[in-house]
Amino acid sequence: MMTIPSGRNFRLLAARIFLIIFYTVGVAGFSWSVTHDLFQRLVPLNLLVSSALVFTFHRSWSVKHVLVFSGIAIAGFLLEMAGIHTGLIFGSYAYGNALGLKVLSTPLLIGLNWLVLIYAVYVLFPGINRKWYYPLLGAALLVVYDFVMEPVAIATDMWSWEGVAVPVKNYVTWFWVSAAMLYTLQFAGISYKNRLAAWLLVIQFLFFVSLFFIL
């Protein structure tokens, strides 16, 4: 007899199925030239919906969590702002229109994007607050993620680079910035559980892998 999940487990199952459908439709929409521009305009909505859904499964909310998470999002935004105006952090690049509203040429949502990625990777390493090298493993994972994401982001007008190739500096900076943010969570003693965050990270990665080959 099939067991029907109840309560929290049912919500989790429904959220996972939703994300699969949500991102599968996204792959199809970006792949078809007729709907490509429409789905490009829907990128901010995608990020907001995905983030909101993940944080509904966050456990152990506290003032410290809110302050540290907000700090990471703000730091990510300011870092990107400094990056595009100086070219010294990631390399010379500029944001397109796909990520929505911008302040000083920097999308407001880019800080949220940093937070969600760091948050999700932190979940993958439950002992990250005890092992000094876990933030480095998490940072390396995010570099792989970025390597797959970059060509897709360029093809969908999220951002563009000056020159033909993505500079190596970008990946080096991604590693150290990610490590610094993960160490921040570690040193702050942040501990939490979220059964959807890692799932979102995997789904997003598969989304970018699919479009990596299609676009």
C-alpha positions as CSV (number, residue, x, y, z in Angstrom):
1,M,0.0,0.0,0.0
2,M,1.3,3.4,-0.9
3,T,2.0,5.7,2.0
4,I,0.8,9.3,1.5
5,P,3.1,11.8,3.2
6,S,1.5,14.1,5.6
7,G,2.2,17.5,7.1
8,R,5.7,18.8,6.7
9,N,6.8,15.9,4.5
10,F,3.9,16.5,2.1
11,R,4.9,20.2,1.8
12,L,8.5,19.2,1.1
13,L,7.5,16.8,-1.6
14,A,5.2,19.3,-3.2
15,A,7.9,22.0,-3.1
16,R,10.5,19.6,-4.7
17,I,8.0,18.6,-7.5
18,F,7.2,22.3,-8.0
19,L,10.9,23.2,-8.4
20,I,11.4,20.3,-10.9
21,I,8.5,21.5,-13.0
22,F,9.4,25.2,-12.6
23,Y,13.0,24.8,-13.9
24,T,12.1,22.2,-16.5
25,V,9.6,24.8,-18.0
26,G,12.5,27.3,-17.7
27,V,14.8,25.1,-19.8
28,A,12.1,24.7,-22.4
29,G,11.3,28.4,-22.5
30,F,14.8,29.5,-22.9
31,S,15.5,26.8,-25.6
32,W,12.6,27.9,-27.8
33,S,13.4,31.1,-29.7
34,V,9.7,32.2,-29.6
35,T,9.6,32.2,-25.8
36,H,13.3,33.0,-25.1
37,D,12.8,36.8,-24.6
38,L,9.7,36.2,-22.4
39,F,11.6,33.8,-20.1
40,Q,14.5,36.2,-20.0
41,R,12.2,38.8,-18.5
42,L,10.9,36.3,-16.0
43,V,14.4,35.7,-14.4
44,P,13.8,38.1,-11.5
45,L,10.5,36.3,-10.7
46,N,12.2,33.0,-10.9
47,L,14.9,34.0,-8.3
48,L,12.3,35.6,-6.0
49,V,10.0,32.6,-6.1
50,S,12.8,30.1,-5.6
51,S,14.3,32.1,-2.7
52,A,11.0,32.6,-1.0
53,L,10.1,28.9,-1.2
54,V,13.5,27.8,0.2
55,F,13.3,30.2,3.1
56,T,9.9,28.9,4.1
57,F,11.7,25.7,5.0
58,H,14.3,27.4,7.1
59,R,14.3,26.2,10.7
60,S,15.5,28.0,13.8
61,W,15.0,31.6,12.8
62,S,16.6,34.0,15.1
63,V,17.7,37.7,15.1
64,K,21.3,36.5,14.5
65,H,20.2,34.5,11.4
66,V,18.4,37.6,10.0
67,L,21.4,39.9,10.7
68,V,24.0,37.5,9.3
69,F,22.0,36.6,6.2
70,S,21.2,40.2,5.5
71,G,24.9,41.0,5.9
72,I,25.8,38.4,3.3
73,A,23.2,39.7,0.8
74,I,24.3,43.3,1.3
75,A,28.0,42.4,1.1
76,G,27.4,40.4,-2.2
77,F,25.6,43.4,-3.7
78,L,28.3,45.9,-2.7
79,L,31.0,43.6,-3.9
80,E,29.3,43.3,-7.3
81,M,28.8,47.1,-7.5
82,A,32.5,47.7,-6.8
83,G,33.3,44.9,-9.3
84,I,31.5,46.4,-12.3
85,H,32.7,49.9,-11.6
86,T,36.4,49.1,-11.1
87,G,37.0,45.9,-12.9
88,L,39.5,44.9,-10.2
89,I,37.5,42.3,-8.4
90,F,36.1,39.8,-10.9
91,G,37.3,41.4,-14.1
92,S,35.7,43.8,-16.5
93,Y,32.0,43.1,-16.9
94,A,28.6,44.7,-17.1
95,Y,25.1,43.6,-16.1
96,G,22.3,43.2,-18.7
97,N,18.6,43.6,-18.1
98,A,17.7,40.0,-17.2
99,L,18.2,40.4,-13.5
100,G,15.8,43.3,-13.2
101,L,15.9,46.6,-11.3
102,K,19.4,48.0,-10.9
103,V,21.0,50.6,-8.6
104,L,24.2,52.1,-9.9
105,S,24.2,49.6,-12.7
106,T,24.0,46.7,-10.2
107,P,20.9,44.4,-10.0
108,L,19.3,44.5,-6.5
109,L,18.7,40.8,-6.7
110,I,22.4,39.9,-7.1
111,G,22.8,40.1,-3.4
112,L,19.9,37.7,-2.8
113,N,21.5,35.4,-5.4
114,W,24.7,35.3,-3.4
115,L,22.8,34.6,-0.2
116,V,20.8,31.7,-1.6
117,L,23.9,30.0,-3.1
118,I,25.9,30.4,0.1
119,Y,22.9,29.3,2.2
120,A,22.3,26.2,0.1
121,V,26.0,25.1,0.1
122,Y,26.1,25.6,3.8
123,V,23.3,23.0,4.2
124,L,25.4,20.5,2.2
125,F,28.0,20.5,4.9
126,P,26.1,20.1,8.2
127,G,29.4,20.0,10.1
128,I,30.6,23.2,8.5
129,N,30.7,25.0,11.9
130,R,33.1,22.4,13.2
131,K,35.5,21.6,10.3
132,W,37.8,24.4,9.2
133,Y,38.2,23.1,5.6
134,Y,34.4,22.7,4.8
135,P,34.1,26.3,3.7
136,L,36.9,25.7,1.2
137,L,35.1,22.6,-0.1
138,G,31.9,24.6,-0.4
139,A,33.8,27.4,-2.2
140,A,35.3,24.9,-4.7
141,L,31.8,23.6,-5.4
142,L,30.5,27.1,-6.1
143,V,33.3,27.7,-8.5
144,V,32.2,24.6,-10.5
145,Y,28.7,26.0,-10.3
146,D,29.8,29.4,-11.7
147,F,31.8,27.8,-14.4
148,V,28.7,26.1,-15.8
149,M,26.5,29.2,-15.1
150,E,28.7,31.8,-16.9
151,P,28.0,30.9,-20.6
152,V,24.3,30.6,-19.8
153,A,24.2,33.9,-18.0
154,I,25.9,35.6,-20.9
155,A,23.5,34.0,-23.4
156,T,20.5,35.1,-21.4
157,D,21.6,38.7,-20.9
158,M,22.3,38.5,-17.2
159,W,25.8,39.9,-17.7
160,S,28.6,40.2,-20.3
161,W,32.3,40.3,-20.1
162,E,34.8,42.5,-21.8
163,G,36.7,40.3,-24.2
164,V,36.0,36.8,-25.5
165,A,36.5,34.6,-22.5
166,V,35.5,34.8,-18.8
167,P,38.7,35.8,-17.0
168,V,40.4,33.4,-14.6
169,K,40.3,36.2,-12.0
170,N,36.5,35.7,-11.8
171,Y,36.8,32.1,-10.7
172,V,39.6,32.9,-8.3
173,T,37.6,35.7,-6.7
174,W,34.4,33.5,-6.6
175,F,36.4,31.0,-4.6
176,W,37.7,33.4,-2.0
177,V,34.5,35.4,-1.7
178,S,32.5,32.2,-1.3
179,A,34.9,30.9,1.3
180,A,34.8,34.2,3.2
181,M,31.0,34.1,3.3
182,L,30.9,30.5,4.5
183,Y,33.6,31.2,7.1
184,T,31.4,34.1,8.3
185,L,28.5,31.7,8.9
186,Q,31.0,29.4,10.6
187,F,32.5,32.0,12.9
188,A,29.0,33.4,13.7
189,G,28.0,30.0,15.0
190,I,25.1,29.8,12.5
191,S,23.4,26.4,12.7
192,Y,20.2,25.6,10.7
193,K,18.4,22.9,8.8
194,N,16.6,23.2,5.5
195,R,15.5,20.2,3.6
196,L,14.8,22.1,0.4
197,A,17.9,24.3,0.0
198,A,20.3,21.6,-1.3
199,W,17.5,20.4,-3.6
200,L,17.3,23.8,-5.1
201,L,21.0,24.0,-5.6
202,V,21.0,20.7,-7.5
203,I,18.0,21.7,-9.6
204,Q,19.6,25.0,-10.5
205,F,22.8,23.3,-11.4
206,L,21.0,20.9,-13.7
207,F,19.1,23.8,-15.2
208,F,22.4,25.6,-16.1
209,V,24.0,22.3,-17.3
210,S,21.0,21.8,-19.7
211,L,21.2,25.3,-21.1
212,F,25.0,25.1,-21.2
213,F,24.6,22.5,-24.0
214,I,21.5,23.9,-25.6
215,L,22.4,27.6,-25.8
